């Protein structure tokens, strides 16, 4: 499995790195990744399947899409589930004091989200 990691920025998402991971060990939203180049901790805020992999249709040799008499797209067989092949992870730096969603602590006494809300 190949996964891509993008840093969320207001000016557009910035590609950071890719990594391989077994399907069973795949990270999910809320998990923290470590950038292998800078060792910076990054928290996953979004997990998406690339749109190019999610939308797959069958075309004939003359590049015409197969459609049924009822106007539906004809599916002859199913390929590999895109959810099992690749994901794009959108991250922010972990424990960023300017972003409540990036905090990764689980202890109630040191909960930075509560500290920011009740200042």
Backbone torsions as a table, in degrees:
resi	resn	phi	psi	omega
1	UNK	NA	130.6	176.3
2	UNK	-109.2	130.0	-179.9
3	UNK	-122.1	143.3	177.3
4	UNK	-112.1	143.5	-178.3
5	UNK	-119.9	130.4	-178.9
6	UNK	-125.1	137.0	176.2
7	UNK	-85.4	127.8	179.7
8	UNK	-76.6	123.5	177.9
9	UNK	-132.9	152.9	179.2
10	UNK	-66.7	-27.9	-179.3
11	UNK	-87.3	-0.7	-178.9
12	UNK	130.5	151.8	-177.7
13	UNK	-70.8	137.0	-177.5
14	UNK	-109.4	125.4	178.3
15	UNK	-67.3	133.9	179.2
16	UNK	-108.7	-58.0	-176.5
17	UNK	-166.3	169.9	172.8
18	UNK	-120.9	158.3	176.1
19	UNK	-151.9	160.1	177.1
20	UNK	-108.8	143.8	-178.4
21	UNK	-154.1	146.3	174.5
22	UNK	-65.3	148.4	-177.8
23	UNK	-57.6	-40.2	-178.0
24	UNK	-66.0	-25.1	-177.1
25	UNK	-103.2	12.7	-176.6
26	UNK	-61.6	131.8	178.7
27	UNK	-71.5	161.4	178.8
28	UNK	-132.0	177.7	-179.1
29	UNK	-58.8	133.4	-178.8
30	UNK	99.6	-19.1	178.4
31	UNK	-75.3	159.1	179.4
32	UNK	-109.2	128.5	175.8
33	UNK	-105.3	156.1	174.4
34	UNK	-113.4	126.1	177.2
35	UNK	-67.0	120.5	-176.3
36	UNK	-67.8	-17.1	-179.3
37	UNK	-88.8	-39.9	-175.4
38	UNK	-112.7	-8.4	-176.8
39	UNK	61.1	21.5	176.1
40	UNK	-77.7	138.9	178.0
41	UNK	-86.9	134.4	-175.9
42	UNK	-130.1	133.7	-180.0
43	UNK	-98.9	133.6	-179.4
44	UNK	-79.2	121.6	177.4
45	UNK	-105.0	-28.4	178.2
46	UNK	-138.0	145.7	177.5
47	UNK	-130.8	114.9	-176.0
48	UNK	-130.4	150.6	171.3
49	UNK	-89.1	132.0	179.0
50	UNK	-55.6	134.0	-175.8
51	UNK	-61.4	-30.9	179.3
52	UNK	-65.8	-32.1	179.1
53	UNK	-84.8	-25.8	-177.8
54	UNK	-77.9	-31.0	-177.7
55	UNK	-104.8	93.5	179.0
56	UNK	-120.7	125.5	-179.7
57	UNK	-127.2	158.0	180.0
58	UNK	-92.3	135.2	177.1
59	UNK	-122.5	151.2	176.9
60	UNK	-81.2	177.0	-179.8
61	UNK	-61.6	-30.7	179.5
62	UNK	-92.4	22.3	174.1
63	UNK	63.0	36.0	175.9
64	UNK	-108.2	136.1	-179.4
65	UNK	-79.2	137.6	-179.9
66	UNK	-79.1	127.2	-179.4
67	UNK	-130.9	141.6	179.6
68	UNK	-77.7	174.0	178.4
69	UNK	-62.3	-28.6	179.1
70	UNK	-82.8	1.5	178.2
71	UNK	88.8	8.1	179.3
72	UNK	-90.9	156.9	176.9
73	UNK	-74.9	131.5	-177.7
74	UNK	-85.0	124.2	177.4
75	UNK	-108.9	118.7	-178.8
76	UNK	-90.9	-40.5	177.2
77	UNK	-152.5	161.2	-179.6
78	UNK	-97.8	138.7	176.7
79	UNK	-91.1	-158.1	178.6
80	UNK	-72.5	136.8	177.6
81	UNK	-64.3	121.4	-178.7
82	UNK	-59.6	-25.8	178.8
83	UNK	-64.3	-23.7	-179.6
84	UNK	-93.6	-6.4	-173.0
85	UNK	-102.3	-49.5	-174.0
86	UNK	-153.9	157.8	175.7
87	UNK	-145.8	153.1	170.8
88	UNK	-109.5	126.7	178.1
89	UNK	-106.5	131.1	178.3
90	UNK	-110.1	123.4	-168.1
91	UNK	-127.2	163.6	168.1
92	UNK	-131.6	160.1	177.2
93	UNK	-57.9	134.5	179.7
94	UNK	-68.7	146.8	179.2
95	UNK	56.3	39.7	175.5
96	UNK	-77.5	117.9	-175.8
97	UNK	-65.3	-17.0	-179.2
98	UNK	-91.8	0.4	-177.0
99	UNK	-138.4	113.2	-177.3
100	UNK	-61.4	-38.7	-174.9
101	UNK	-67.9	-13.2	-175.5
102	UNK	-90.4	-8.8	-177.3
103	UNK	-70.6	137.0	-175.1
104	UNK	-117.4	9.4	179.8
105	UNK	-75.3	151.3	-179.9
106	UNK	-118.0	-6.4	-179.4
107	UNK	-81.4	135.2	-177.2
108	UNK	-66.0	-40.5	-177.4
109	UNK	-63.3	-32.2	-177.6
110	UNK	-107.7	23.3	-176.6
111	UNK	-71.0	106.2	-176.4
112	UNK	-68.7	-28.2	178.2
113	UNK	-64.2	-45.8	178.3
114	UNK	-65.3	-39.0	179.7
115	UNK	-62.2	-39.3	179.1
116	UNK	-70.5	-37.0	-177.8
117	UNK	-71.9	-33.3	-173.8
118	UNK	-113.2	39.3	176.4
119	UNK	-73.0	NA	NA
